[in-house]
Amino acid sequence: MKAHMTLAGSLMAALILTAGCGGGGDGGTDGSSDPSNASVAAGKVTFSKICSACHGMDGKGMPSLGKDITTSTFVASDTDEQLLAFIKEGRAADHPDNTTGVPMPPKAGDPTLTDAKILEVIAYMRSIQVKP
Ligand code: HEC
């Protein structure tokens, strides 16, 4: 079973990487977030500007808006590639994974968000995760 998961995971990653190559010049991302302080700091700025509107400045979520990111098992268990794909696609209110009935807009409603910027936000989200 584990082998299957891994295969599916790398297939997904390959698909996303292929799709991502079309645009080109997106900051030369290799599809994974960079946990360095600089990326985390840059990601925090983007998070405060865009994501905090629904997820709160501290990422702990807002009633009827966004979910708590710090304790999210979705963030903890997903790869950077999966989170990147999720943020680009959003999650409609009627999406099977939706738990609140509130939609998350694609690219958090900001079409100018690049893959590189999103990966910085992912690095930031990982830095504020509370370990269970
Ligand atoms: C307009 C409001 C809004 C904005 C802006 C927004 N989100 Fe969301 N987000 C949501 C909602 C609502 C959900 C929960 C959807 C559900 O019920 O499954 C969500 C879910 C998530 C999840 C999944 C959490 C989980 O445990 O399932 C992640 C990760 C996430 N958002 C990250 C981000 C990031 C990063 C940004 C900024 C780039 C962002 N969001 C901006 C509304 C928003």
Residues whose N, C-alpha, C, O or C-beta is under 5 A from the ligand:
A	BS01	HEC	I50 C51 A53 C54 L65 G66 K67 D68 S72 T73 F74 V75 R91 D97 N98 T99 T100 G101 V102 P103 M104 A108 V121
